[in-house]
Amino acid sequence: MESLFKLLNVRHETRRSAREFLKYIGPGILITVGFIDPGNWASNMAAGAEYGYTLLWMVTLSTIMLIILQHNAAHLGIVSGECLSEAAAKYLPKGWSRLLLSSAVLASAATALAEILGGAIALSMLFHLPLTIGAVFTALCCGWLLWSNSYRKLEKIIIAFVSLIGLSFLAEICFVSTDWPLAAAGWVTPSLPAGALVVVTSVLGAVVMPHNLFLHSEVIQSRQWNLEDEAVIQRQLKYEFLDTLLSMGIGWAINSAMIIVAAVVFFANGIEVSDLQQAVDMLRPILGNSAAVLFAIALLLSGLSSTTTAGMAGGSIFAGMFGEPYDIKDRHSRLGVMLTYGLALVFFFFVQDPFQGLIYSQMALSLQLPFTIGLQLYLTSSRQIMGKYANNTRQKLVLGAIGLFVTALNILLLKDMLLG
């Protein structure tokens, strides 16, 4: 009888832990949307079509780096009650904080460019709308989503979108004949083929995105838990990591699936891919019409959901310059959203090749990333800000190593571009 009571108690504790975990699900999913956006699609299609399974390792490495960085950014929001942008404005000299945060707003606009482009391309595929009309419609639609919904409602909408995108790619990958041993080797074997540097940095920028670090710290602190209660902080730190790990794992699987599909369909058949529309046209005869339709629908969902989070990130960063949290009804947050979408649309009209525009927008994110990592490392290592939760020596070394790796990759890219 005693053993039965123990078994029942274990089951009760398991169910209670599961319910507790579900309360904390959401912020990580919002971030996942950011690195399965249309910019990722272009980078992943280019990686798979040009290099087969060879660059899968970059998705693995980028995702590991992302988990570490996002977890660290979320800690700042949980412990301090301030997002990355607010903390930068509060603890850095005004000139430096404005410069760094302005570059982060530009990064959000570059992200929004890729996402609006993706939505426009998807609308063109599905309904034959001109790209310009599709781009404006995507921006207006996502602006309305931000204006009319709270965080919690947005989380539910975006979780639904991510689920549909994931299911679409699970369906896609079932249609192709994957060489799983070769894919497994690709996931864990670093390799840098000749001429792959642009694609590698675009994959990195497409996964580890500066605006997502700002957004995660904003969304996690917006839930307004009791920061005076140590038990509440400990519980939130615990479940935040599980949320981040689960969400980034989903993103890793979807990004990997994109590269695998491109490798099997395009690389194996010697087909060069230069735009997403061409990719769909080629998928249709090889995989059938259903695969092409799934591709277009998933791209549209990805464009809408990630454009929404990019606008939220831009609004959060801009509001943080003035020491304010994100609130779409507030003037600074609203102006930040409009600035992000407005700049993205301006950039859009200068893009002559949409596919290359997607790839180079992700490369731009990689170039800004070291500055955001440096800012985050400085803030989360400060005992004045984080108290006993400040980074220890091991965490500083890991974050510093990530920053140095990204910086070195960018230096190699710039050298390659200047000398090439």
Buried (B, 14 or more C-beta within 10 A) or exposed (E): EEEEEEEEEEEEEEEEEEEEBEEBBBBBBBBBBBBBBBBBBBBBBBBBBBBBBBBBBBBBBBBBBBBBBBBBBBBBBBBBBBBBBBBBBBBBEEEEBBEBBEBBBBBBBBBBBBBBBBBBBBBBBBEEBEBEEBBBBBBEBBBEBBEEBEBEEBBBBBBEBBEBBBEBBEBBBEBBEBBEEBBEBBBEEEBBEEEBBBBBBBBBBBBBBBBBBBBBBBBBBBBEBEBEEEEEBEBBBEBBBEBBBBBBBBBBBBBBBBBBBBBBBBBBEEBEBBBBBBBBEBBBEBBEEEBBBBBBBBBBBBBBBBBBBBBBBBBBBBBBBBEBBBBBEBEBBBBBBBBBBBBBBEBBEEBEEBBBBBBBBBBBBBBBBBBBBBBBBBBBBBEEBBEEBBBEEEBBEBBBEBBEBBBEBBEBBEEEEEEE
